[in-house]
Amino acid sequence: MKKNIGSVLALYPTPVVVAGTMTNQKPNWLLVAHVGIIGHDRIMISCAKQHYTNQGIKENGAVSLALVNEAMLPNADFVGSVSGSKTDK
């Protein structure tokens, strides 16, 4: 379905992204389904408080995002299925 939403600063439809950060000196990723653009220099991701990746974001003050494409789906599914506190990912 194609929908014209006009000239807005938005992601539509909302993509699934992989958020990455260093947590306890190890790379770690989290599958995030809630992402928004706040401005030309700001984004917002929404993830539950208990996620292990949040610790790394707070420690480093940095996060990287990758939009998930079809080729990435198996790896994105893995990232979203296991916790970085129990498994290196």
PyMOL Python script that loads the backbone (N, CA, C, O; Angstrom):
from pymol import cmd

cmd.read_pdbstr("""\
ATOM      1  N   MET A   1       0.835  -1.158   0.000  1.00  0.00           N
ATOM      2  CA  MET A   1       0.000   0.000   0.000  1.00  0.00           C
ATOM      3  C   MET A   1       0.893   1.239   0.000  1.00  0.00           C
ATOM      4  O   MET A   1       1.834   1.332   0.789  1.00  0.00           O
ATOM      5  N   LYS A   2       0.603   2.169  -0.867  1.00  0.00           N
ATOM      6  CA  LYS A   2       1.334   3.422  -0.947  1.00  0.00           C
ATOM      7  C   LYS A   2       0.472   4.516  -0.337  1.00  0.00           C
ATOM      8  O   LYS A   2      -0.724   4.611  -0.612  1.00  0.00           O
ATOM      9  N   LYS A   3       1.106   5.351   0.504  1.00  0.00           N
ATOM     10  CA  LYS A   3       0.366   6.418   1.152  1.00  0.00           C
ATOM     11  C   LYS A   3       1.221   7.677   1.149  1.00  0.00           C
ATOM     12  O   LYS A   3       2.382   7.642   1.558  1.00  0.00           O
ATOM     13  N   ASN A   4       0.663   8.773   0.698  1.00  0.00           N
ATOM     14  CA  ASN A   4       1.365  10.044   0.689  1.00  0.00           C
ATOM     15  C   ASN A   4       1.120  10.735   2.022  1.00  0.00           C
ATOM     16  O   ASN A   4      -0.014  11.094   2.340  1.00  0.00           O
ATOM     17  N   ILE A   5       2.188  10.923   2.807  1.00  0.00           N
ATOM     18  CA  ILE A   5       2.039  11.593   4.092  1.00  0.00           C
ATOM     19  C   ILE A   5       2.565  13.030   4.036  1.00  0.00           C
ATOM     20  O   ILE A   5       2.668  13.705   5.060  1.00  0.00           O
ATOM     21  N   GLY A   6       2.891  13.482   2.836  1.00  0.00           N
ATOM     22  CA  GLY A   6       3.344  14.854   2.671  1.00  0.00           C
ATOM     23  C   GLY A   6       4.805  15.019   3.026  1.00  0.00           C
ATOM     24  O   GLY A   6       5.539  14.042   3.176  1.00  0.00           O
ATOM     25  N   SER A   7       5.215  16.262   3.157  1.00  0.00           N
ATOM     26  CA  SER A   7       6.594  16.592   3.469  1.00  0.00           C
ATOM     27  C   SER A   7       6.756  16.700   4.981  1.00  0.00           C
ATOM     28  O   SER A   7       6.597  17.775   5.558  1.00  0.00           O
ATOM     29  N   VAL A   8       7.071  15.578   5.612  1.00  0.00           N
ATOM     30  CA  VAL A   8       7.229  15.549   7.061  1.00  0.00           C
ATOM     31  C   VAL A   8       8.533  14.849   7.412  1.00  0.00           C
ATOM     32  O   VAL A   8       9.061  14.065   6.624  1.00  0.00           O
ATOM     33  N   LEU A   9       9.035  15.133   8.575  1.00  0.00           N
ATOM     34  CA  LEU A   9      10.228  14.489   9.090  1.00  0.00           C
ATOM     35  C   LEU A   9       9.780  13.236   9.827  1.00  0.00           C
ATOM     36  O   LEU A   9       9.574  13.268  11.040  1.00  0.00           O
ATOM     37  N   ALA A  10       9.626  12.122   9.096  1.00  0.00           N
ATOM     38  CA  ALA A  10       9.055  10.921   9.697  1.00  0.00           C
ATOM     39  C   ALA A  10       9.525   9.681   8.961  1.00  0.00           C
ATOM     40  O   ALA A  10       9.939   9.748   7.803  1.00  0.00           O
ATOM     41  N   LEU A  11       9.457   8.556   9.641  1.00  0.00           N
ATOM     42  CA  LEU A  11       9.705   7.251   9.042  1.00  0.00           C
ATOM     43  C   LEU A  11       8.364   6.556   8.933  1.00  0.00           C
ATOM     44  O   LEU A  11       7.692   6.339   9.942  1.00  0.00           O
ATOM     45  N   TYR A  12       7.966   6.206   7.722  1.00  0.00           N
ATOM     46  CA  TYR A  12       6.677   5.552   7.535  1.00  0.00           C
ATOM     47  C   TYR A  12       6.798   4.537   6.418  1.00  0.00           C
ATOM     48  O   TYR A  12       7.291   4.916   5.356  1.00  0.00           O
ATOM     49  N   PRO A  13       6.399   3.301   6.554  1.00  0.00           N
ATOM     50  CA  PRO A  13       5.955   2.714   7.814  1.00  0.00           C
ATOM     51  C   PRO A  13       7.126   2.620   8.787  1.00  0.00           C
ATOM     52  O   PRO A  13       8.285   2.671   8.376  1.00  0.00           O
ATOM     53  N   THR A  14       6.827   2.485  10.055  1.00  0.00           N
ATOM     54  CA  THR A  14       7.872   2.429  11.068  1.00  0.00           C
ATOM     55  C   THR A  14       8.744   1.201  10.837  1.00  0.00           C
ATOM     56  O   THR A  14       8.246   0.075  10.871  1.00  0.00           O
ATOM     57  N   PRO A  15      10.036   1.403  10.603  1.00  0.00           N
ATOM     58  CA  PRO A  15      10.916   0.270  10.342  1.00  0.00           C
ATOM     59  C   PRO A  15      11.362  -0.411  11.633  1.00  0.00           C
ATOM     60  O   PRO A  15      11.294   0.171  12.716  1.00  0.00           O
ATOM     61  N   VAL A  16      11.811  -1.630  11.498  1.00  0.00           N
ATOM     62  CA  VAL A  16      12.465  -2.326  12.601  1.00  0.00           C
ATOM     63  C   VAL A  16      13.948  -2.046  12.436  1.00  0.00           C
ATOM     64  O   VAL A  16      14.478  -2.113  11.327  1.00  0.00           O
ATOM     65  N   VAL A  17      14.612  -1.737  13.526  1.00  0.00           N
ATOM     66  CA  VAL A  17      16.039  -1.445  13.474  1.00  0.00           C
ATOM     67  C   VAL A  17      16.784  -2.299  14.484  1.00  0.00           C
ATOM     68  O   VAL A  17      16.216  -2.779  15.465  1.00  0.00           O
ATOM     69  N   VAL A  18      18.066  -2.475  14.220  1.00  0.00           N
ATOM     70  CA  VAL A  18      18.966  -3.099  15.180  1.00  0.00           C
ATOM     71  C   VAL A  18      19.766  -1.966  15.804  1.00  0.00           C
ATOM     72  O   VAL A  18      20.439  -1.211  15.102  1.00  0.00           O
ATOM     73  N   ALA A  19      19.689  -1.850  17.132  1.00  0.00           N
ATOM     74  CA  ALA A  19      20.450  -0.846  17.872  1.00  0.00           C
ATOM     75  C   ALA A  19      21.674  -1.526  18.450  1.00  0.00           C
ATOM     76  O   ALA A  19      21.572  -2.585  19.070  1.00  0.00           O
ATOM     77  N   GLY A  20      22.829  -0.919  18.247  1.00  0.00           N
ATOM     78  CA  GLY A  20      24.076  -1.498  18.728  1.00  0.00           C
ATOM     79  C   GLY A  20      24.818  -0.560  19.656  1.00  0.00           C
ATOM     80  O   GLY A  20      24.799   0.657  19.473  1.00  0.00           O
ATOM     81  N   THR A  21      25.465  -1.128  20.643  1.00  0.00           N
ATOM     82  CA  THR A  21      26.292  -0.361  21.566  1.00  0.00           C
ATOM     83  C   THR A  21      27.309  -1.296  22.204  1.00  0.00           C
ATOM     84  O   THR A  21      27.203  -2.517  22.083  1.00  0.00           O
ATOM     85  N   MET A  22      28.276  -0.728  22.872  1.00  0.00           N
ATOM     86  CA  MET A  22      29.219  -1.516  23.652  1.00  0.00           C
ATOM     87  C   MET A  22      28.665  -1.608  25.066  1.00  0.00           C
ATOM     88  O   MET A  22      28.389  -0.589  25.700  1.00  0.00           O
ATOM     89  N   THR A  23      28.505  -2.831  25.558  1.00  0.00           N
ATOM     90  CA  THR A  23      27.997  -3.055  26.911  1.00  0.00           C
ATOM     91  C   THR A  23      28.991  -3.946  27.631  1.00  0.00           C
ATOM     92  O   THR A  23      29.251  -5.069  27.198  1.00  0.00           O
ATOM     93  N   ASN A  24      29.548  -3.454  28.726  1.00  0.00           N
ATOM     94  CA  ASN A  24      30.592  -4.180  29.461  1.00  0.00           C
ATOM     95  C   ASN A  24      31.749  -4.576  28.543  1.00  0.00           C
ATOM     96  O   ASN A  24      32.210  -5.717  28.574  1.00  0.00           O
ATOM     97  N   GLN A  25      32.207  -3.639  27.739  1.00  0.00           N
ATOM     98  CA  GLN A  25      33.326  -3.790  26.801  1.00  0.00           C
ATOM     99  C   GLN A  25      33.087  -4.831  25.701  1.00  0.00           C
ATOM    100  O   GLN A  25      34.044  -5.310  25.092  1.00  0.00           O
ATOM    101  N   LYS A  26      31.831  -5.184  25.440  1.00  0.00           N
ATOM    102  CA  LYS A  26      31.499  -6.123  24.366  1.00  0.00           C
ATOM    103  C   LYS A  26      30.431  -5.506  23.472  1.00  0.00           C
ATOM    104  O   LYS A  26      29.544  -4.805  23.960  1.00  0.00           O
ATOM    105  N   PRO A  27      30.509  -5.761  22.154  1.00  0.00           N
ATOM    106  CA  PRO A  27      29.439  -5.276  21.282  1.00  0.00           C
ATOM    107  C   PRO A  27      28.134  -6.005  21.593  1.00  0.00           C
ATOM    108  O   PRO A  27      28.130  -7.206  21.862  1.00  0.00           O
ATOM    109  N   ASN A  28      27.048  -5.277  21.553  1.00  0.00           N
ATOM    110  CA  ASN A  28      25.742  -5.850  21.856  1.00  0.00           C
ATOM    111  C   ASN A  28      24.688  -5.167  20.994  1.00  0.00           C
ATOM    112  O   ASN A  28      24.786  -3.974  20.705  1.00  0.00           O
ATOM    113  N   TRP A  29      23.676  -5.934  20.585  1.00  0.00           N
ATOM    114  CA  TRP A  29      22.625  -5.408  19.718  1.00  0.00           C
ATOM    115  C   TRP A  29      21.259  -5.738  20.291  1.00  0.00           C
ATOM    116  O   TRP A  29      21.077  -6.712  21.021  1.00  0.00           O
ATOM    117  N   LEU A  30      20.310  -4.891  19.933  1.00  0.00           N
ATOM    118  CA  LEU A  30      18.927  -5.038  20.382  1.00  0.00           C
ATOM    119  C   LEU A  30      18.014  -4.759  19.202  1.00  0.00           C
ATOM    120  O   LEU A  30      18.241  -3.807  18.456  1.00  0.00           O
ATOM    121  N   LEU A  31      17.003  -5.560  19.024  1.00  0.00           N
ATOM    122  CA  LEU A  31      16.007  -5.323  17.980  1.00  0.00           C
ATOM    123  C   LEU A  31      14.975  -4.337  18.516  1.00  0.00           C
ATOM    124  O   LEU A  31      14.365  -4.579  19.558  1.00  0.00           O
ATOM    125  N   VAL A  32      14.778  -3.228  17.811  1.00  0.00           N
ATOM    126  CA  VAL A  32      13.877  -2.161  18.261  1.00  0.00           C
ATOM    127  C   VAL A  32      12.822  -1.918  17.188  1.00  0.00           C
ATOM    128  O   VAL A  32      13.153  -1.753  16.013  1.00  0.00           O
ATOM    129  N   ALA A  33      11.567  -1.896  17.586  1.00  0.00           N
ATOM    130  CA  ALA A  33      10.481  -1.672  16.632  1.00  0.00           C
ATOM    131  C   ALA A  33       9.880  -0.277  16.742  1.00  0.00           C
ATOM    132  O   ALA A  33       8.999   0.077  15.959  1.00  0.00           O
ATOM    133  N   HIS A  34      10.341   0.514  17.697  1.00  0.00           N
ATOM    134  CA  HIS A  34       9.793   1.857  17.883  1.00  0.00           C
ATOM    135  C   HIS A  34      10.909   2.882  17.743  1.00  0.00           C
ATOM    136  O   HIS A  34      11.696   3.092  18.666  1.00  0.00           O
ATOM    137  N   VAL A  35      10.967   3.518  16.578  1.00  0.00           N
ATOM    138  CA  VAL A  35      11.995   4.513  16.271  1.00  0.00           C
ATOM    139  C   VAL A  35      11.297   5.750  15.729  1.00  0.00           C
ATOM    140  O   VAL A  35      10.320   5.649  14.987  1.00  0.00           O
ATOM    141  N   GLY A  36      11.799   6.901  16.099  1.00  0.00           N
ATOM    142  CA  GLY A  36      11.219   8.132  15.590  1.00  0.00           C
ATOM    143  C   GLY A  36      12.288   9.171  15.319  1.00  0.00           C
ATOM    144  O   GLY A  36      13.360   9.141  15.924  1.00  0.00           O
ATOM    145  N   ILE A  37      12.001  10.077  14.424  1.00  0.00           N
ATOM    146  CA  ILE A  37      12.887  11.192  14.135  1.00  0.00           C
ATOM    147  C   ILE A  37      12.342  12.392  14.887  1.00  0.00           C
ATOM    148  O   ILE A  37      11.190  12.786  14.701  1.00  0.00           O
ATOM    149  N   ILE A  38      13.171  12.965  15.729  1.00  0.00           N
ATOM    150  CA  ILE A  38      12.760  14.130  16.503  1.00  0.00           C
ATOM    151  C   ILE A  38      13.172  15.405  15.772  1.00  0.00           C
ATOM    152  O   ILE A  38      12.456  16.406  15.822  1.00  0.00           O
ATOM    153  N   GLY A  39      14.299  15.378  15.105  1.00  0.00           N
ATOM    154  CA  GLY A  39      14.805  16.528  14.362  1.00  0.00           C
ATOM    155  C   GLY A  39      15.869  16.061  13.394  1.00  0.00           C
ATOM    156  O   GLY A  39      16.116  14.861  13.271  1.00  0.00           O
ATOM    157  N   HIS A  40      16.496  16.986  12.712  1.00  0.00           N
ATOM    158  CA  HIS A  40      17.532  16.615  11.752  1.00  0.00           C
ATOM    159  C   HIS A  40      18.767  16.031  12.429  1.00  0.00           C
ATOM    160  O   HIS A  40      19.575  15.368  11.779  1.00  0.00           O
ATOM    161  N   ASP A  41      18.916  16.271  13.712  1.00  0.00           N
ATOM    162  CA  ASP A  41      20.081  15.775  14.433  1.00  0.00           C
ATOM    163  C   ASP A  41      19.711  14.909  15.637  1.00  0.00           C
ATOM    164  O   ASP A  41      20.557  14.657  16.496  1.00  0.00           O
ATOM    165  N   ARG A  42      18.470  14.454  15.710  1.00  0.00           N
ATOM    166  CA  ARG A  42      18.013  13.657  16.852  1.00  0.00           C
ATOM    167  C   ARG A  42      17.084  12.536  16.401  1.00  0.00           C
ATOM    168  O   ARG A  42      16.258  12.706  15.505  1.00  0.00           O
ATOM    169  N   ILE A  43      17.246  11.384  17.050  1.00  0.00           N
ATOM    170  CA  ILE A  43      16.324  10.275  16.857  1.00  0.00           C
ATOM    171  C   ILE A  43      15.849   9.817  18.236  1.00  0.00           C
ATOM    172  O   ILE A  43      16.429  10.187  19.257  1.00  0.00           O
ATOM    173  N   MET A  44      14.815   9.030  18.253  1.00  0.00           N
ATOM    174  CA  MET A  44      14.323   8.472  19.496  1.00  0.00           C
ATOM    175  C   MET A  44      14.085   6.988  19.280  1.00  0.00           C
ATOM    176  O   MET A  44      13.458   6.593  18.296  1.00  0.00           O
ATOM    177  N   ILE A  45      14.582   6.166  20.194  1.00  0.00           N
ATOM    178  CA  ILE A  45      14.261   4.740  20.172  1.00  0.00           C
ATOM    179  C   ILE A  45      13.559   4.419  21.478  1.00  0.00           C
ATOM    180  O   ILE A  45      13.851   5.011  22.517  1.00  0.00           O
ATOM    181  N   SER A  46      12.655   3.502  21.415  1.00  0.00           N
ATOM    182  CA  SER A  46      11.895   3.118  22.598  1.00  0.00           C
ATOM    183  C   SER A  46      12.168   1.653  22.892  1.00  0.00           C
ATOM    184  O   SER A  46      11.864   0.775  22.085  1.00  0.00           O
ATOM    185  N   CYS A  47      12.746   1.403  24.058  1.00  0.00           N
ATOM    186  CA  CYS A  47      13.001   0.018  24.458  1.00  0.00           C
ATOM    187  C   CYS A  47      12.722  -0.115  25.955  1.00  0.00           C
ATOM    188  O   CYS A  47      12.913   0.829  26.722  1.00  0.00           O
ATOM    189  N   ALA A  48      12.277  -1.278  26.345  1.00  0.00           N
ATOM    190  CA  ALA A  48      11.902  -1.524  27.735  1.00  0.00           C
ATOM    191  C   ALA A  48      13.096  -1.343  28.669  1.00  0.00           C
ATOM    192  O   ALA A  48      14.239  -1.615  28.301  1.00  0.00           O
ATOM    193  N   LYS A  49      12.816  -0.889  29.854  1.00  0.00           N
ATOM    194  CA  LYS A  49      13.839  -0.559  30.843  1.00  0.00           C
ATOM    195  C   LYS A  49      14.790  -1.719  31.156  1.00  0.00           C
ATOM    196  O   LYS A  49      15.973  -1.487  31.401  1.00  0.00           O
ATOM    197  N   GLN A  50      14.301  -2.943  31.153  1.00  0.00           N
ATOM    198  CA  GLN A  50      15.106  -4.090  31.577  1.00  0.00           C
ATOM    199  C   GLN A  50      16.089  -4.585  30.516  1.00  0.00           C
ATOM    200  O   GLN A  50      16.885  -5.477  30.812  1.00  0.00           O
ATOM    201  N   HIS A  51      16.069  -4.048  29.296  1.00  0.00           N
ATOM    202  CA  HIS A  51      16.982  -4.537  28.260  1.00  0.00           C
ATOM    203  C   HIS A  51      18.442  -4.288  28.625  1.00  0.00           C
ATOM    204  O   HIS A  51      18.804  -3.198  29.067  1.00  0.00           O
ATOM    205  N   TYR A  52      19.260  -5.294  28.438  1.00  0.00           N
ATOM    206  CA  TYR A  52      20.694  -5.246  28.727  1.00  0.00           C
ATOM    207  C   TYR A  52      21.381  -4.139  27.927  1.00  0.00           C
ATOM    208  O   TYR A  52      22.307  -3.504  28.433  1.00  0.00           O
ATOM    209  N   THR A  53      20.955  -3.903  26.715  1.00  0.00           N
ATOM    210  CA  THR A  53      21.558  -2.887  25.849  1.00  0.00           C
ATOM    211  C   THR A  53      21.437  -1.491  26.453  1.00  0.00           C
ATOM    212  O   THR A  53      22.308  -0.650  26.228  1.00  0.00           O
ATOM    213  N   ASN A  54      20.388  -1.230  27.207  1.00  0.00           N
ATOM    214  CA  ASN A  54      20.220   0.080  27.842  1.00  0.00           C
ATOM    215  C   ASN A  54      21.416   0.441  28.709  1.00  0.00           C
ATOM    216  O   ASN A  54      21.819   1.602  28.767  1.00  0.00           O
ATOM    217  N   GLN A  55      21.979  -0.550  29.379  1.00  0.00           N
ATOM    218  CA  GLN A  55      23.151  -0.325  30.229  1.00  0.00           C
ATOM    219  C   GLN A  55      24.304   0.244  29.399  1.00  0.00           C
ATOM    220  O   GLN A  55      24.971   1.185  29.830  1.00  0.00           O
ATOM    221  N   GLY A  56      24.539  -0.318  28.221  1.00  0.00           N
ATOM    222  CA  GLY A  56      25.606   0.160  27.348  1.00  0.00           C
ATOM    223  C   GLY A  56      25.334   1.552  26.802  1.00  0.00           C
ATOM    224  O   GLY A  56      26.253   2.362  26.680  1.00  0.00           O
ATOM    225  N   ILE A  57      24.080   1.834  26.472  1.00  0.00           N
ATOM    226  CA  ILE A  57      23.719   3.166  25.986  1.00  0.00           C
ATOM    227  C   ILE A  57      23.992   4.204  27.071  1.00  0.00           C
ATOM    228  O   ILE A  57      24.528   5.276  26.791  1.00  0.00           O
ATOM    229  N   LYS A  58      23.623   3.884  28.299  1.00  0.00           N
ATOM    230  CA  LYS A  58      23.855   4.813  29.415  1.00  0.00           C
ATOM    231  C   LYS A  58      25.346   4.963  29.715  1.00  0.00           C
ATOM    232  O   LYS A  58      25.818   6.071  29.970  1.00  0.00           O
ATOM    233  N   GLU A  59      26.094   3.850  29.685  1.00  0.00           N
ATOM    234  CA  GLU A  59      27.535   3.889  29.962  1.00  0.00           C
ATOM    235  C   GLU A  59      28.285   4.749  28.955  1.00  0.00           C
ATOM    236  O   GLU A  59      29.156   5.536  29.326  1.00  0.00           O
ATOM    237  N   ASN A  60      27.943   4.597  27.679  1.00  0.00           N
ATOM    238  CA  ASN A  60      28.710   5.226  26.607  1.00  0.00           C
ATOM    239  C   ASN A  60      28.080   6.487  26.032  1.00  0.00           C
ATOM    240  O   ASN A  60      28.756   7.280  25.378  1.00  0.00           O
ATOM    241  N   GLY A  61      26.799   6.672  26.272  1.00  0.00           N
ATOM    242  CA  GLY A  61      26.115   7.821  25.698  1.00  0.00           C
ATOM    243  C   GLY A  61      26.056   7.755  24.182  1.00  0.00           C
ATOM    244  O   GLY A  61      25.980   8.781  23.506  1.00  0.00           O
ATOM    245  N   ALA A  62      26.091   6.531  23.654  1.00  0.00           N
ATOM    246  CA  ALA A  62      26.090   6.362  22.199  1.00  0.00           C
ATOM    247  C   ALA A  62      25.360   5.081  21.815  1.00  0.00           C
ATOM    248  O   ALA A  62      25.358   4.093  22.550  1.00  0.00           O
ATOM    249  N   VAL A  63      24.740   5.131  20.635  1.00  0.00           N
ATOM    250  CA  VAL A  63      24.069   3.968  20.071  1.00  0.00           C
ATOM    251  C   VAL A  63      24.130   4.103  18.552  1.00  0.00           C
ATOM    252  O   VAL A  63      24.060   5.212  18.023  1.00  0.00           O
ATOM    253  N   SER A  64      24.257   2.994  17.860  1.00  0.00           N
ATOM    254  CA  SER A  64      24.193   3.027  16.397  1.00  0.00           C
ATOM    255  C   SER A  64      22.957   2.257  15.966  1.00  0.00           C
ATOM    256  O   SER A  64      22.532   1.319  16.641  1.00  0.00           O
ATOM    257  N   LEU A  65      22.384   2.656  14.840  1.00  0.00           N
ATOM    258  CA  LEU A  65      21.179   2.005  14.339  1.00  0.00           C
ATOM    259  C   LEU A  65      21.393   1.511  12.923  1.00  0.00           C
ATOM    260  O   LEU A  65      22.065   2.159  12.120  1.00  0.00           O
ATOM    261  N   ALA A  66      20.822   0.366  12.626  1.00  0.00           N
ATOM    262  CA  ALA A  66      20.838  -0.187  11.269  1.00  0.00           C
ATOM    263  C   ALA A  66      19.410  -0.581  10.914  1.00  0.00           C
ATOM    264  O   ALA A  66      18.775  -1.348  11.639  1.00  0.00           O
ATOM    265  N   LEU A  67      18.909  -0.060   9.808  1.00  0.00           N
ATOM    266  CA  LEU A  67      17.595  -0.481   9.328  1.00  0.00           C
ATOM    267  C   LEU A  67      17.682  -1.924   8.863  1.00  0.00           C
ATOM    268  O   LEU A  67      18.635  -2.300   8.181  1.00  0.00           O
ATOM    269  N   VAL A  68      16.708  -2.725   9.222  1.00  0.00           N
ATOM    270  CA  VAL A  68      16.709  -4.148   8.875  1.00  0.00           C
ATOM    271  C   VAL A  68      16.109  -4.326   7.484  1.00  0.00           C
ATOM    272  O   VAL A  68      14.992  -3.888   7.210  1.00  0.00           O
ATOM    273  N   ASN A  69      16.879  -4.982   6.609  1.00  0.00           N
ATOM    274  CA  ASN A  69      16.356  -5.333   5.288  1.00  0.00           C
ATOM    275  C   ASN A  69      16.091  -6.837   5.257  1.00  0.00           C
ATOM    276  O   ASN A  69      16.360  -7.537   6.234  1.00  0.00           O
ATOM    277  N   GLU A  70      15.576  -7.321   4.165  1.00  0.00           N
ATOM    278  CA  GLU A  70      15.188  -8.738   4.071  1.00  0.00           C
ATOM    279  C   GLU A  70      16.361  -9.687   4.306  1.00  0.00           C
ATOM    280  O   GLU A  70      16.202 -10.732   4.937  1.00  0.00           O
ATOM    281  N   ALA A  71      17.539  -9.322   3.797  1.00  0.00           N
ATOM    282  CA  ALA A  71      18.716 -10.184   3.957  1.00  0.00           C
ATOM    283  C   ALA A  71      19.149 -10.286   5.424  1.00  0.00           C
ATOM    284  O   ALA A  71      19.758 -11.279   5.822  1.00  0.00           O
ATOM    285  N   MET A  72      18.845  -9.281   6.214  1.00  0.00           N
ATOM    286  CA  MET A  72      19.251  -9.252   7.623  1.00  0.00           C
ATOM    287  C   MET A  72      18.262  -9.946   8.554  1.00  0.00           C
ATOM    288  O   MET A  72      18.553 -10.112   9.738  1.00  0.00           O
ATOM    289  N   LEU A  73      17.100 -10.355   8.048  1.00  0.00           N
ATOM    290  CA  LEU A  73      16.043 -10.888   8.912  1.00  0.00           C
ATOM    291  C   LEU A  73      16.470 -12.053   9.809  1.00  0.00           C
ATOM    292  O   LEU A  73      16.130 -12.039  10.992  1.00  0.00           O
ATOM    293  N   PRO A  74      17.197 -13.060   9.311  1.00  0.00           N
ATOM    294  CA  PRO A  74      17.595 -14.154  10.216  1.00  0.00           C
ATOM    295  C   PRO A  74      18.464 -13.667  11.382  1.00  0.00           C
ATOM    296  O   PRO A  74      18.273 -14.092  12.521  1.00  0.00           O
ATOM    297  N   ASN A  75      19.417 -12.774  11.092  1.00  0.00           N
ATOM    298  CA  ASN A  75      20.266 -12.257  12.163  1.00  0.00           C
ATOM    299  C   ASN A  75      19.490 -11.333  13.093  1.00  0.00           C
ATOM    300  O   ASN A  75      19.696 -11.361  14.306  1.00  0.00           O
ATOM    301  N   ALA A  76      18.611 -10.524  12.544  1.00  0.00           N
ATOM    302  CA  ALA A  76      17.793  -9.630  13.366  1.00  0.00           C
ATOM    303  C   ALA A  76      16.878 -10.453  14.281  1.00  0.00           C
ATOM    304  O   ALA A  76      16.649 -10.080  15.431  1.00  0.00           O
ATOM    305  N   ASP A  77      16.364 -11.555  13.775  1.00  0.00           N
ATOM    306  CA  ASP A  77      15.515 -12.430  14.580  1.00  0.00           C
ATOM    307  C   ASP A  77      16.309 -12.988  15.760  1.00  0.00           C
ATOM    308  O   ASP A  77      15.799 -13.041  16.880  1.00  0.00           O
ATOM    309  N   PHE A  78      17.553 -13.405  15.518  1.00  0.00           N
ATOM    310  CA  PHE A  78      18.414 -13.914  16.589  1.00  0.00           C
ATOM    311  C   PHE A  78      18.656 -12.830  17.634  1.00  0.00           C
ATOM    312  O   PHE A  78      18.525 -13.075  18.833  1.00  0.00           O
ATOM    313  N   VAL A  79      19.010 -11.629  17.172  1.00  0.00           N
ATOM    314  CA  VAL A  79      19.283 -10.502  18.071  1.00  0.00           C
ATOM    315  C   VAL A  79      18.069 -10.208  18.942  1.00  0.00           C
ATOM    316  O   VAL A  79      18.215  -9.869  20.117  1.00  0.00           O
ATOM    317  N   GLY A  80      16.882 -10.334  18.380  1.00  0.00           N
ATOM    318  CA  GLY A  80      15.667 -10.067  19.132  1.00  0.00           C
ATOM    319  C   GLY A  80      15.203 -11.203  20.008  1.00  0.00           C
ATOM    320  O   GLY A  80      14.269 -11.035  20.791  1.00  0.00           O
ATOM    321  N   SER A  81      15.838 -12.367  19.894  1.00  0.00           N
ATOM    322  CA  SER A  81      15.376 -13.556  20.617  1.00  0.00           C
ATOM    323  C   SER A  81      16.206 -13.915  21.841  1.00  0.00           C
ATOM    324  O   SER A  81      15.740 -14.664  22.700  1.00  0.00           O
ATOM    325  N   VAL A  82      17.442 -13.389  21.938  1.00  0.00           N
ATOM    326  CA  VAL A  82      18.316 -13.744  23.055  1.00  0.00           C
ATOM    327  C   VAL A  82      18.821 -12.476  23.738  1.00  0.00           C
ATOM    328  O   VAL A  82      18.889 -11.413  23.121  1.00  0.00           O
ATOM    329  N   SER A  83      19.168 -12.596  24.999  1.00  0.00           N
ATOM    330  CA  SER A  83      19.676 -11.454  25.754  1.00  0.00           C
ATOM    331  C   SER A  83      21.194 -11.418  25.691  1.00  0.00           C
ATOM    332  O   SER A  83      21.853 -12.452  25.799  1.00  0.00           O
ATOM    333  N   GLY A  84      21.739 -10.237  25.518  1.00  0.00           N
ATOM    334  CA  GLY A  84      23.186 -10.057  25.525  1.00  0.00           C
ATOM    335  C   GLY A  84      23.797 -10.315  26.881  1.00  0.00           C
ATOM    336  O   GLY A  84      25.008 -10.511  26.984  1.00  0.00           O
ATOM    337  N   SER A  85      22.986 -10.319  27.927  1.00  0.00           N
ATOM    338  CA  SER A  85      23.517 -10.634  29.270  1.00  0.00           C
ATOM    339  C   SER A  85      23.824 -12.121  29.409  1.00  0.00           C
ATOM    340  O   SER A  85      24.562 -12.522  30.308  1.00  0.00           O
ATOM    341  N   LYS A  86      23.257 -12.942  28.521  1.00  0.00           N
ATOM    342  CA  LYS A  86      23.458 -14.397  28.587  1.00  0.00           C
ATOM    343  C   LYS A  86      24.221 -14.941  27.384  1.00  0.00           C
ATOM    344  O   LYS A  86      24.807 -16.020  27.470  1.00  0.00           O
ATOM    345  N   THR A  87      24.226 -14.217  26.263  1.00  0.00           N
ATOM    346  CA  THR A  87      24.810 -14.695  25.016  1.00  0.00           C
ATOM    347  C   THR A  87      25.576 -13.561  24.344  1.00  0.00           C
ATOM    348  O   THR A  87      25.080 -12.436  24.280  1.00  0.00           O
ATOM    349  N   ASP A  88      26.777 -13.841  23.843  1.00  0.00           N
ATOM    350  CA  ASP A  88      27.481 -12.846  23.030  1.00  0.00           C
ATOM    351  C   ASP A  88      26.764 -12.736  21.708  1.00  0.00           C
ATOM    352  O   ASP A  88      26.510 -13.737  21.039  1.00  0.00           O
ATOM    353  N   LYS A  89      26.440 -11.525  21.339  1.00  0.00           N
ATOM    354  CA  LYS A  89      25.793 -11.326  20.057  1.00  0.00           C
ATOM    355  C   LYS A  89      26.245 -10.043  19.417  1.00  0.00           C
ATOM    356  O   LYS A  89      25.798  -9.709  18.320  1.00  0.00           O
TER     357      LYS A  89
END
""", "prot")
cmd.dss("prot")
cmd.show_as("cartoon", "prot")
cmd.util.cbc("prot")
cmd.orient("prot")
